[in-house]
Amino acid sequence: MTAVDLLTFGEALVSLRAPGPLAAGGALTMHLAGAESNVAIGLARLGHRVAWVGRVSDDELGEYVLRQLRAEGVGVDDVTRDADRPAGLLFLERRTADLTRVRYHRAGSAGSALRVADLRRPIADGARVLHLTGITPALSDSAREATRWAAETGSRSGMLVSLDVNHRSRLWTREAARAVLAPLAAHASVVIASADELDLVGEPGSDESTVVAGLLARGVATVLVKLGADGARAYTRDGVRQVAAVRVTAVDTVGAGDAFTAGYLSGHLDGLDLAGRLRRAVTLGAFAVAGHGDWEGLPRRDELSLLDGHETGNTLR
């Protein structure tokens, strides 16, 4: 089997979105959510060959997850249907124009039961890039062991390993996360974190420059620091480069970090230099925040230039 461009794994959630307070009732709309599946869709839309692996419930909700991924061109051949566990659910309510609140119902879900055996075949088949997040190892002991095994095996076999810290405080404490993610980062070529997450892959209380220096000394090639509306910084052994965000009207920031990651990894797969990879990363981030949904607004390859010179509002004719 030909190796895919990118392999990722984790929990794909069924997201139920409310336009206002959940307590007020009303209609909910169903969507696919999940950091790893967001990245997979972002890359697939740009024409890369992508596979997502995980466990989904063996019911209509599990089928919904698979249908959404297949429709976006993401390979799901190695997904396991779990007849004993339910789908993970995410309830999302828009409280104000600037504040969205999330409620998870994922304890004991099919996705949390991920194990090493689920990953052996896709890892053996190979990939140019193996993308991990700090969410999956927080789900369960078996998912944590699977993530560690995949990082070690993928790195040893020559895959470029990407790690997005993506800390979720409702899943584990910062101390528990650091104990797992700091060793995991030693297997990564690319480490991605927001500024307030960076010390989770370094010593507690360390500032940005200290954490970055430690990661580069341990063999990480690139450290990406996401700065939201201020863009991003990229550290390599050659120094630091900062890129501004693409200016758009933000309507929904959910999924922006995953879009940024997808853009950066797409640029790597296309052989772009660091500046080109960063430009694509902030471009996908802009598309994500300018539309509603985790991934629905992400561009196709022929749309990558749509925001060039049109960030302030235009109609293209």
DRENDO-1510 file (C-alpha; in Angstrom, 1 decimal, always signed):
<recs>
REC; n; res; u; v; w
REC; 1; MET; +0.0; +0.0; +0.0 .
REC; 2; THR; +1.3; +3.5; -0.9 .
REC; 3; ALA; +2.0; +5.6; +2.2 .
REC; 4; VAL; -0.3; +8.5; +2.7 .
REC; 5; ASP; +0.9; +12.1; +3.0 .
REC; 6; LEU; -0.5; +12.4; +6.5 .
REC; 7; LEU; -1.8; +10.0; +9.1 .
REC; 8; THR; -3.5; +11.1; +12.3 .
REC; 9; PHE; -5.6; +9.5; +15.0 .
REC; 10; GLY; -7.8; +10.5; +17.9 .
REC; 11; GLU; -11.4; +10.9; +18.9 .
REC; 12; ALA; -13.9; +12.4; +16.4 .
REC; 13; LEU; -16.9; +13.8; +18.2 .
REC; 14; VAL; -20.4; +14.5; +17.2 .
REC; 15; SER; -20.9; +18.2; +17.9 .
REC; 16; LEU; -24.4; +19.6; +18.6 .
REC; 17; ARG; -24.5; +23.3; +18.2 .
REC; 18; ALA; -27.0; +25.7; +19.7 .
REC; 19; PRO; -27.4; +29.3; +18.5 .
REC; 20; GLY; -28.0; +30.5; +22.1 .
REC; 21; PRO; -28.1; +29.2; +25.7 .
REC; 22; LEU; -28.5; +25.5; +25.9 .
REC; 23; ALA; -30.7; +25.9; +29.0 .
REC; 24; ALA; -33.2; +27.8; +26.8 .
REC; 25; GLY; -33.7; +24.8; +24.6 .
REC; 26; GLY; -34.3; +25.1; +20.9 .
REC; 27; ALA; -32.9; +23.5; +17.8 .
REC; 28; LEU; -29.4; +21.9; +17.7 .
REC; 29; THR; -27.4; +21.3; +14.5 .
REC; 30; MET; -25.2; +18.3; +14.2 .
REC; 31; HIS; -21.6; +18.6; +13.0 .
REC; 32; LEU; -18.3; +16.6; +13.1 .
REC; 33; ALA; -15.7; +17.8; +15.5 .
REC; 34; GLY; -12.3; +16.8; +16.8 .
REC; 35; ALA; -8.8; +18.3; +16.5 .
REC; 36; GLU; -7.2; +15.5; +14.5 .
REC; 37; SER; -10.2; +15.1; +12.1 .
REC; 38; ASN; -10.1; +18.9; +11.6 .
REC; 39; VAL; -6.5; +18.8; +10.5 .
REC; 40; ALA; -7.2; +15.8; +8.3 .
REC; 41; ILE; -10.0; +17.5; +6.5 .
REC; 42; GLY; -8.0; +20.7; +6.1 .
REC; 43; LEU; -5.2; +18.8; +4.3 .
REC; 44; ALA; -7.6; +16.6; +2.3 .
REC; 45; ARG; -9.3; +19.8; +1.0 .
REC; 46; LEU; -5.9; +20.9; -0.3 .
REC; 47; GLY; -5.5; +17.7; -2.3 .
REC; 48; HIS; -3.2; +15.7; +0.1 .
REC; 49; ARG; -3.7; +12.0; +0.7 .
REC; 50; VAL; -4.8; +11.7; +4.3 .
REC; 51; ALA; -5.9; +8.9; +6.7 .
REC; 52; TRP; -7.6; +9.2; +10.0 .
REC; 53; VAL; -7.7; +6.4; +12.5 .
REC; 54; GLY; -9.8; +6.0; +15.6 .
REC; 55; ARG; -12.7; +4.1; +17.2 .
REC; 56; VAL; -16.3; +5.1; +16.5 .
REC; 57; SER; -19.6; +3.8; +17.9 .
REC; 58; ASP; -21.3; +1.1; +15.9 .
REC; 59; ASP; -24.5; +3.0; +15.4 .
REC; 60; GLU; -25.9; +5.9; +13.4 .
REC; 61; LEU; -23.7; +8.4; +15.1 .
REC; 62; GLY; -20.6; +6.4; +14.3 .
REC; 63; GLU; -21.8; +6.1; +10.7 .
REC; 64; TYR; -22.3; +9.9; +10.6 .
REC; 65; VAL; -18.7; +10.5; +11.6 .
REC; 66; LEU; -17.4; +8.1; +8.9 .
REC; 67; ARG; -19.7; +9.6; +6.2 .
REC; 68; GLN; -18.5; +13.1; +7.0 .
REC; 69; LEU; -14.8; +12.1; +6.8 .
REC; 70; ARG; -15.3; +10.1; +3.6 .
REC; 71; ALA; -17.2; +13.0; +2.0 .
REC; 72; GLU; -14.2; +15.2; +2.7 .
REC; 73; GLY; -11.8; +12.7; +1.1 .
REC; 74; VAL; -10.2; +11.4; +4.3 .
REC; 75; GLY; -9.3; +7.7; +4.4 .
REC; 76; VAL; -11.0; +5.7; +7.1 .
REC; 77; ASP; -10.2; +2.2; +6.1 .
REC; 78; ASP; -8.5; +1.4; +9.5 .
REC; 79; VAL; -11.2; +2.8; +11.7 .
REC; 80; THR; -12.6; +0.4; +14.3 .
REC; 81; ARG; -16.4; +0.2; +14.9 .
REC; 82; ASP; -16.9; -0.3; +18.7 .
REC; 83; ALA; -20.2; -2.0; +19.5 .
REC; 84; ASP; -19.8; -1.6; +23.3 .
REC; 85; ARG; -19.2; +2.1; +23.6 .
REC; 86; PRO; -21.1; +5.3; +22.6 .
REC; 87; ALA; -20.1; +8.2; +20.5 .
REC; 88; GLY; -18.4; +11.1; +22.2 .
REC; 89; LEU; -20.7; +14.2; +22.2 .
REC; 90; LEU; -19.8; +17.9; +22.3 .
REC; 91; PHE; -22.5; +20.5; +23.0 .
REC; 92; LEU; -21.6; +24.0; +21.9 .
REC; 93; GLU; -23.6; +27.1; +22.8 .
REC; 94; ARG; -23.1; +30.6; +21.6 .
REC; 95; ARG; -23.5; +32.8; +24.7 .
REC; 96; THR; -22.5; +36.1; +23.1 .
REC; 97; ALA; -21.0; +37.2; +19.8 .
REC; 98; ASP; -17.6; +36.9; +21.4 .
REC; 99; LEU; -18.1; +33.9; +23.7 .
REC; 100; THR; -18.7; +30.3; +22.9 .
REC; 101; ARG; -19.1; +27.7; +25.7 .
REC; 102; VAL; -18.4; +23.9; +25.2 .
REC; 103; ARG; -19.8; +21.0; +27.2 .
REC; 104; TYR; -18.3; +17.5; +26.6 .
REC; 105; HIS; -19.9; +14.1; +27.1 .
REC; 106; ARG; -17.1; +11.8; +26.2 .
REC; 107; ALA; -16.3; +9.7; +29.3 .
REC; 108; GLY; -16.3; +6.0; +28.3 .
REC; 109; SER; -16.7; +6.8; +24.6 .
REC; 110; ALA; -15.6; +4.6; +21.7 .
REC; 111; GLY; -12.9; +7.1; +20.9 .
REC; 112; SER; -11.4; +7.0; +24.4 .
REC; 113; ALA; -10.8; +3.2; +24.0 .
REC; 114; LEU; -8.1; +3.7; +21.4 .
REC; 115; ARG; -5.3; +1.2; +21.8 .
REC; 116; VAL; -2.0; +0.3; +20.2 .
REC; 117; ALA; -3.5; -2.6; +18.3 .
REC; 118; ASP; -5.7; +0.0; +16.4 .
REC; 119; LEU; -2.6; +1.7; +15.1 .
REC; 120; ARG; -0.3; -1.1; +14.1 .
REC; 121; ARG; -1.4; -1.5; +10.5 .
REC; 122; PRO; -1.7; +2.1; +9.6 .
REC; 123; ILE; +1.7; +2.9; +11.2 .
REC; 124; ALA; +3.2; +0.0; +9.3 .
REC; 125; ASP; +1.8; +1.2; +6.1 .
REC; 126; GLY; +3.6; +4.5; +6.6 .
REC; 127; ALA; +3.1; +8.2; +6.1 .
REC; 128; ARG; +5.2; +11.2; +5.3 .
REC; 129; VAL; +3.7; +13.0; +8.3 .
REC; 130; LEU; +2.3; +11.6; +11.5 .
REC; 131; HIS; +0.2; +14.2; +13.4 .
REC; 132; LEU; -0.5; +13.9; +17.1 .
REC; 133; THR; -2.3; +16.1; +19.6 .
REC; 134; GLY; -2.2; +16.4; +23.4 .
REC; 135; ILE; -5.9; +15.6; +23.5 .
REC; 136; THR; -5.7; +11.9; +22.6 .
REC; 137; PRO; -3.3; +10.9; +25.4 .
REC; 138; ALA; -5.6; +12.6; +27.9 .
REC; 139; LEU; -8.6; +10.4; +27.1 .
REC; 140; SER; -7.5; +7.1; +28.8 .
REC; 141; ASP; -4.6; +5.0; +29.8 .
REC; 142; SER; -4.8; +3.0; +26.6 .
REC; 143; ALA; -5.0; +6.1; +24.4 .
REC; 144; ARG; -2.0; +7.5; +26.2 .
REC; 145; GLU; +0.0; +4.3; +25.5 .
REC; 146; ALA; -1.1; +4.3; +21.9 .
REC; 147; THR; +0.0; +7.8; +21.4 .
REC; 148; ARG; +3.4; +7.2; +23.0 .
REC; 149; TRP; +3.9; +4.0; +20.9 .
REC; 150; ALA; +2.9; +5.8; +17.7 .
REC; 151; ALA; +5.3; +8.7; +18.3 .
REC; 152; GLU; +8.2; +6.4; +19.0 .
REC; 153; THR; +7.5; +4.0; +16.2 .
REC; 154; GLY; +6.7; +6.7; +13.6 .
REC; 155; SER; +9.8; +8.7; +14.5 .
REC; 156; ARG; +12.0; +5.6; +14.4 .
REC; 157; SER; +10.6; +4.7; +10.9 .
REC; 158; GLY; +11.4; +8.1; +9.4 .
REC; 159; MET; +8.0; +9.8; +9.6 .
REC; 160; LEU; +8.0; +13.5; +10.3 .
REC; 161; VAL; +6.1; +13.6; +13.7 .
REC; 162; SER; +4.0; +16.7; +14.4 .
REC; 163; LEU; +2.7; +17.4; +17.9 .
REC; 164; ASP; +0.1; +20.0; +18.7 .
REC; 165; VAL; +0.0; +20.5; +22.5 .
REC; 166; ASN; -3.7; +21.4; +22.4 .
REC; 167; HIS; -4.2; +21.3; +26.2 .
REC; 168; ARG; -7.7; +20.6; +27.4 .
REC; 169; SER; -8.0; +21.5; +31.1 .
REC; 170; ARG; -11.3; +19.5; +31.5 .
REC; 171; LEU; -9.4; +16.4; +30.5 .
REC; 172; TRP; -6.3; +16.7; +32.7 .
REC; 173; THR; -4.3; +19.1; +34.8 .
REC; 174; ARG; -1.3; +20.9; +33.5 .
REC; 175; GLU; +1.0; +18.8; +35.7 .
REC; 176; ALA; -0.4; +15.6; +34.3 .
REC; 177; ALA; -0.2; +16.9; +30.8 .
REC; 178; ARG; +3.4; +18.0; +31.2 .
REC; 179; ALA; +4.4; +14.6; +32.5 .
REC; 180; VAL; +3.2; +13.0; +29.3 .
REC; 181; LEU; +3.7; +15.7; +26.6 .
REC; 182; ALA; +7.3; +16.8; +27.5 .
REC; 183; PRO; +8.7; +13.2; +26.9 .
REC; 184; LEU; +6.4; +12.9; +23.8 .
REC; 185; ALA; +7.9; +16.1; +22.3 .
REC; 186; ALA; +11.3; +14.4; +22.1 .
REC; 187; HIS; +10.0; +12.3; +19.2 .
REC; 188; ALA; +8.6; +15.2; +17.3 .
REC; 189; SER; +10.1; +17.2; +14.5 .
REC; 190; VAL; +7.4; +19.9; +14.7 .
REC; 191; VAL; +5.9; +21.1; +18.0 .
REC; 192; ILE; +3.0; +23.5; +17.9 .
REC; 193; ALA; +1.6; +25.3; +21.0 .
REC; 194; SER; -0.1; +28.5; +21.9 .
REC; 195; ALA; +2.0; +30.8; +24.1 .
REC; 196; ASP; +0.2; +29.7; +27.3 .
REC; 197; GLU; +0.7; +26.0; +26.5 .
REC; 198; LEU; +4.4; +26.0; +25.7 .
REC; 199; ASP; +5.7; +25.2; +29.1 .
REC; 200; LEU; +3.8; +21.9; +29.0 .
REC; 201; VAL; +6.6; +20.6; +26.8 .
REC; 202; GLY; +9.3; +22.1; +29.0 .
REC; 203; GLU; +10.1; +22.8; +32.6 .
REC; 204; PRO; +7.3; +24.3; +34.8 .
REC; 205; GLY; +7.4; +28.1; +34.8 .
REC; 206; SER; +9.9; +28.4; +32.0 .
REC; 207; ASP; +9.6; +31.3; +29.6 .
REC; 208; GLU; +9.2; +30.9; +25.9 .
REC; 209; SER; +12.9; +31.3; +24.9 .
REC; 210; THR; +13.9; +28.7; +27.5 .
REC; 211; VAL; +11.4; +26.1; +26.4 .
REC; 212; VAL; +12.2; +26.6; +22.8 .
REC; 213; ALA; +15.9; +26.3; +23.4 .
REC; 214; GLY; +15.3; +23.0; +25.2 .
REC; 215; LEU; +13.1; +21.6; +22.5 .
REC; 216; LEU; +15.6; +22.5; +19.7 .
REC; 217; ALA; +18.4; +21.0; +21.8 .
REC; 218; ARG; +16.4; +17.7; +22.1 .
REC; 219; GLY; +16.1; +17.4; +18.3 .
REC; 220; VAL; +12.9; +19.3; +17.5 .
REC; 221; ALA; +13.4; +21.0; +14.1 .
REC; 222; THR; +10.6; +23.6; +14.3 .
REC; 223; VAL; +8.6; +25.1; +17.2 .
REC; 224; LEU; +5.5; +27.0; +16.2 .
REC; 225; VAL; +3.9; +29.4; +18.7 .
REC; 226; LYS; +0.4; +30.4; +17.9 .
REC; 227; LEU; -0.5; +34.0; +18.8 .
REC; 228; GLY; -4.1; +34.2; +17.7 .
REC; 229; ALA; -4.9; +37.5; +16.1 .
REC; 230; ASP; -1.2; +38.4; +16.3 .
REC; 231; GLY; -0.2; +35.6; +14.0 .
REC; 232; ALA; +2.6; +33.2; +14.9 .
REC; 233; ARG; +6.2; +32.7; +15.7 .
REC; 234; ALA; +8.4; +29.9; +14.2 .
REC; 235; TYR; +11.7; +28.9; +15.9 .
REC; 236; THR; +14.3; +26.9; +14.1 .
REC; 237; ARG; +18.1; +26.5; +14.6 .
REC; 238; ASP; +18.5; +29.4; +12.2 .
REC; 239; GLY; +16.5; +31.8; +14.4 .
REC; 240; VAL; +13.0; +33.1; +14.8 .
REC; 241; ARG; +10.5; +34.3; +12.2 .
REC; 242; GLN; +7.2; +36.0; +13.0 .
REC; 243; VAL; +4.2; +36.2; +10.6 .
REC; 244; ALA; +1.2; +38.4; +11.0 .
REC; 245; ALA; -2.4; +37.0; +10.9 .
REC; 246; VAL; -4.4; +37.5; +7.8 .
REC; 247; ARG; -7.0; +40.2; +8.6 .
REC; 248; VAL; -10.6; +39.0; +8.3 .
REC; 249; THR; -13.8; +39.5; +10.3 .
REC; 250; ALA; -13.8; +36.7; +12.9 .
REC; 251; VAL; -17.2; +35.1; +13.5 .
REC; 252; ASP; -16.1; +31.7; +15.1 .
REC; 253; THR; -12.7; +30.9; +16.5 .
REC; 254; VAL; -13.3; +27.2; +17.1 .
REC; 255; GLY; -10.9; +25.1; +15.0 .
REC; 256; ALA; -8.6; +28.0; +14.1 .
REC; 257; GLY; -5.6; +26.3; +15.7 .
REC; 258; ASP; -6.2; +23.1; +13.8 .
REC; 259; ALA; -6.6; +25.0; +10.6 .
REC; 260; PHE; -3.2; +26.8; +11.2 .
REC; 261; THR; -1.6; +23.4; +11.8 .
REC; 262; ALA; -3.2; +21.9; +8.6 .
REC; 263; GLY; -1.9; +24.9; +6.6 .
REC; 264; TYR; +1.6; +24.5; +8.0 .
REC; 265; LEU; +1.8; +20.8; +7.3 .
REC; 266; SER; +0.4; +21.3; +3.8 .
REC; 267; GLY; +3.1; +23.7; +3.1 .
REC; 268; HIS; +5.7; +21.2; +4.4 .
REC; 269; LEU; +4.3; +18.5; +2.1 .
REC; 270; ASP; +4.4; +20.9; -0.8 .
REC; 271; GLY; +8.1; +21.7; -0.2 .
REC; 272; LEU; +7.5; +25.3; +0.7 .
REC; 273; ASP; +10.1; +27.2; +2.6 .
REC; 274; LEU; +9.4; +28.4; +6.2 .
REC; 275; ALA; +7.9; +31.7; +5.1 .
REC; 276; GLY; +5.6; +29.9; +2.6 .
REC; 277; ARG; +4.5; +27.3; +5.2 .
REC; 278; LEU; +3.7; +30.1; +7.7 .
REC; 279; ARG; +1.8; +32.1; +5.1 .
REC; 280; ARG; -0.3; +29.0; +4.3 .
REC; 281; ALA; -0.8; +28.4; +8.0 .
REC; 282; VAL; -2.2; +31.8; +8.8 .
REC; 283; THR; -4.3; +31.8; +5.6 .
REC; 284; LEU; -6.1; +28.6; +6.7 .
REC; 285; GLY; -6.5; +30.1; +10.2 .
REC; 286; ALA; -8.2; +33.1; +8.7 .
REC; 287; PHE; -10.6; +31.0; +6.6 .
REC; 288; ALA; -11.4; +29.1; +9.8 .
REC; 289; VAL; -12.3; +32.1; +11.9 .
REC; 290; ALA; -14.2; +33.9; +9.1 .
REC; 291; GLY; -16.8; +31.1; +8.9 .
REC; 292; HIS; -18.9; +29.1; +11.3 .
REC; 293; GLY; -17.9; +25.5; +12.3 .
REC; 294; ASP; -14.7; +23.7; +13.1 .
REC; 295; TRP; -13.7; +23.0; +9.5 .
REC; 296; GLU; -16.6; +23.8; +7.2 .
REC; 297; GLY; -15.1; +27.1; +5.9 .
REC; 298; LEU; -11.6; +25.7; +5.0 .
REC; 299; PRO; -10.5; +26.3; +1.5 .
REC; 300; ARG; -9.9; +24.0; -1.5 .
REC; 301; ARG; -6.5; +24.4; -3.2 .
REC; 302; ASP; -7.8; +26.8; -5.9 .
REC; 303; GLU; -9.2; +29.0; -3.1 .
REC; 304; LEU; -5.9; +29.6; -1.3 .
REC; 305; SER; -5.4; +33.0; -2.9 .
REC; 306; LEU; -9.0; +34.2; -2.3 .
REC; 307; LEU; -7.9; +36.3; +0.7 .
REC; 308; ASP; -4.9; +37.9; -1.0 .
REC; 309; GLY; -5.8; +41.6; -1.1 .
REC; 310; HIS; -9.4; +40.9; -0.2 .
REC; 311; GLU; -9.2; +40.7; +3.6 .
REC; 312; THR; -11.4; +43.8; +4.3 .
REC; 313; GLY; -14.6; +42.7; +2.5 .
REC; 314; ASN; -15.2; +42.3; -1.3 .
REC; 315; THR; -17.4; +40.4; -3.7 .
REC; 316; LEU; -15.4; +38.5; -6.3 .
REC; 317; ARG; -17.1; +38.5; -9.7 .
</recs>
